[in-house]
Structure formats: structure tokens, C-alpha cells
């Protein structure tokens, strides 16, 4: 958990720094603010219905607003372009209700305060190329990118209750994914953009979609707004994550 959390912190720091422009590459910094609804459900060794917890209903998780960042470097025509995107997600809640909650070998009692938090950090690293001649044919109005993405998911589910003390389960999992992105520039200062990444392999499914409207303001500064959707269906050694997180975001960045 500490290693990937440190990596996410480094990416977010890069996204607040002013990068120099070099002859061989064209960097771009993004720092986003994303409104995140609570996750749907997670479970550990789901042998009975009580093992699967509807997090929003049973653990009083609320919507949250968090930062996430993206750092992109457009390389020369012979080298793949690079992007790194860090998305920290964390929910905390306290609830008392008439429910039984199984957590592996532990069983939480009814009507006793349950403190819980779920952390789901993503670190995406991708390599991609623009499809040749699309920009040329469209007079620099349209661009299509294709590539590969590795998403590292850092998940932890932690609960505390007087009857059981503390219990937690976690995993760090890296998943290779496909990546595609489209940018359309109807005006020099305006672009409509969409990007997607995803895979389904070995009982593990994760994918995401991002759409945005980007407006170039003064010099290298731009602002944008859009919507992000992420889906997770993962069974990793008996730890179940089945949730989607989506919501609007605003963005500010630098492009050189």
C-alpha cells in the first residue's frame, strides 16, 4: 500500500509542476478534481449473503471529492508517447443497523457501531502511438491514439468493531489493458476528447471511460470539464470487488 501511495503522490506532484519543453517531446500536466460516489459492494470469502456488503447502504459512505492527476509526454514520431495517471480513492464511514457482516473468519454483531474504510488506488501507465496520417488528412483537426495500459490497483478494506477488534484485507494487482483516445479540434482553442481503457481476463475485469471538453485559455494554460466512469469486477484470492465509480470532474493544466 505504501509503495503505490507514494507513486500516486509523486504523479500528483508532477501534475502541479511546470515542465520544461524539450526538442524531442511535448509535455502536458493535468490536475483534476473528481466528485466520486461511494463504491457498490466488496466482500471477503463470500460464502453467505452476509459476506457481501452493500457499502453505500450498510457502511454510510458518502460522496467524496478528490484530486487525481495525469502526466503526458508526446514523444518524437519514432517513440511511443507516454502517460501516467494517478487516482486515489478512499471512503470512510460509521454505521449502526440491524445487519450481520461476515469478514472472513470474523462476524460483526448487529446494532454495534461499525467503523470502516475502503481504499482503492489506481496507477495507470500507458504507451501509445497516434494513427498515422489522421492528423494530416484532417488538417490537424482529428487525432486517434492506440496503445497499451498497465493499471495497478491497490485495494484495502478495513473494519473496526468492539466485538471483533480490527480486521482488514488487501491486495495489489497489476492488469494489462488496451487504450484508445480520440481528440477533435473544431477550433484552435477548443477540443472534444474521449479516452477508454479496459480488459477482461482471468475473472478480472476493469475498464474506464473519460469524456471532456477542453478550452485553451492564456498561453499554455487550459481548463476542462467532463465525466469519468470506472468499473471494477475483480475476484483476487477470495477478495471480491464489484463496483463502479463515476462522476463529473473539472480540470486545469499546462500544455506546451
N, C-alpha and C positions, 0 to 999 in steps of 0.2 A: 504494500500500500504506500509506503513512504517513497519508494523509488519513482513510481508513476506520478504521485502527487508532486514530487519535486520537478519532474519533467513538465507537468502541466504548468507549474509556477514559472518555469523558465520560458515556456512558449508565451504565456501571458505577459511576461516582462519584455520579450522581444516585440510583442504587439503594441507596446507603449513606447518603444524606442524609435528614433529616426534613423533609418538605414541609409548608408551611402550608396549612390548609384555607381556601378562599375561598367566597364566596356562590354563585359560578357553576359551580364544579367540585369534583370529589371525587377527589383523587389517591391512587394506590396504588403502593408501591415493592415490588419483588421482587428478591432476590439468591439465585441458585440455585447449587448445586454438583452437577455432572453427571459421571457416570462414562462416558467416551467410549471405545468400542473403536476400533481402528485402521481407516483407510479401506481400501476394497477394491482399487481399481486406478485408475491415471491413465496418460496417455500423451501424447506429443508427436509429431505426424505419424506415426500408427501404420500404416506401410507393410508391416510384417512382424510376426510374433508376438513378436519380441524387443523391439518398441517398447512393448508393453503389459506393465506391471509389476504383478504381484500384490504390493501393498505389504506386506501382512501377512507373506507367506512370504519375499519376496526382500529386504526392507529392514529387517526386525527391528523394526518399530514395535510398541510395547506399548500396552495400555490406559492411558488417562490420565484424570485427574480435574481439571476446570477449572471456574471460575466463569462464569456468564453471568447477565444481568440483564434485567428488564423493568420499564418505567415506564409506567403507565396513568393517564389523566386522563378521568374521566367528566364530560362537559360538560353543559350545560343540555339540555332536551328538543329544542331547535331546532338545536343544533350537533352535528356528528359527534364521537363520542368518539375519543380518540387513544391509541395505544400505540406504544412504541418498544422493541424487543428486540435486544440485542446478544449475539452468540455467537462468542467467539474459540475457534478450534480450531487446534492445532498438534501435529505429530508429528515426532519426530527418531529416527534410528536409524543404526547402523553394522553392515555385514554383509559377510562373505566367503563366497561359494559359487560353484558351477560354473554360472554363468549369463552370458549376453550381454545387454547392455542398450543399446538404441539410444535416443538422446535427440536427436531432430532430426538434425543432421549429425554428431553425436558418437556414438561407440560405446565403452562402457566394457568393459574387459578382464575375463576370467574370473580368479577367485582373487586379486583385488586388492581391498583394503578400499574399500568404497563408503560414504561419509557422505552422508546425505540427510535432507531435512526437507520436509514438506508443510504449508502454511498454508492454511486455509480459513475465513475470517472472514465471518460473516453479520451484516448490519444490516437488521432488518425495521422498517418504518414503516407503520402502518396507520390508516385511518379507518373507523369502523363505527357503526352505529345498532342499538339494541335493537328487535326486532319489537314494534310497538305492541300493547298490551293483554295480552300474555302474562303479564307480572308481575301485572297486575290480576286476571285470571281465575284465576291460580294462587295468589292471596293472597301474593305476593312469594316464592313457593317455587321458581319456574322462570323463567329468562330465556334468550332466544335472541338472539344478535348476528349480523349480517351486514355485510360491508364489503369493502374492497379493501386490499391489502397490496403494498408495493414492497420486494422483497428485493434488496439489493446484496451480491453475492458477490465477495469479494476473495481470489483464489486464487494461490498461488505454489508451484512445485515446483522445488527446488534440490538439486543433487547436486555432490559433490566426489570426485575420484579422481586419483591420481598420473598416470594415463595420459592424462587429458583436462583436468586442472585443475578449473575450476568451470564449471557450466552451469546455467542456470535459465530457466524460462518462467513467465509470469504473465498474469493478466487481471483486470480489474474489470468486472463485468457487473451491470446492474440489470434485474430481471424483475418485471413486474406480476403479481399473484396475487389469487385470491379468498380471502376469510377468513370463517370461521364459528366460533362458540363457543356452548357451552351450559353453563349453571350451574344445578344443582339443589340446593336447601337443605332437606333433610329436617328439620334442626334449625337454630336461630338461630346456633349456633356451629360448624356443620358444613356443608360443601358438597362436592358431587361435580362436577368440571368437566372439560370436554373442549374442545379447540380444534384447528382444522385450517386449513392454508393451502396453496395449491398452484396450479400451472398447467402446461400443456404447449403450447408454442408455438415454431414455427420450429426444431425439432430440439433445443430446450432444455426440460428437464423438471426441476422441483424441487417437492417438497411435503414437508409435515411434519405430524405429529400429536403432541399433548400431552394426557396424561390425568393428573389429580391428585386427591388427597383433601386438602382444606384444613380446618384446625381453628383457630378463633379462640381465643386463649389469654387474655391480660390486656390490657384496653384496646384499642388499635389494633393490637396485635401478634398475628400469626398464624404458624403453621407448617404445612408441607405436604410431601407426598411424592408421587412419581408416576413416570411413564415418558415419555421423549421419543424420537421416531423422526423422522429426516430422511433424505430420498432426493434424490440428485443424478444426473441424466443429461444432461450438457452437452457439446456439441462447439462450441468457440469458436475459429474460425480454426485448426483442426488440433490444438488442445489438448483432450484428452479427459478428462473427469472422470466416472467411473461408479462411484458408491459409495453406501453407506448407513451412517449413524451413528446408533446407538440405545443407550439405556441408562437406568437408574434415576437419579433425582435427588432431592435434598432441598432445601427452600426455606424461607426466613424472610422476613417482610416486614411492612409497615405499611399499614393501610387506614383511611381517615378518612371 
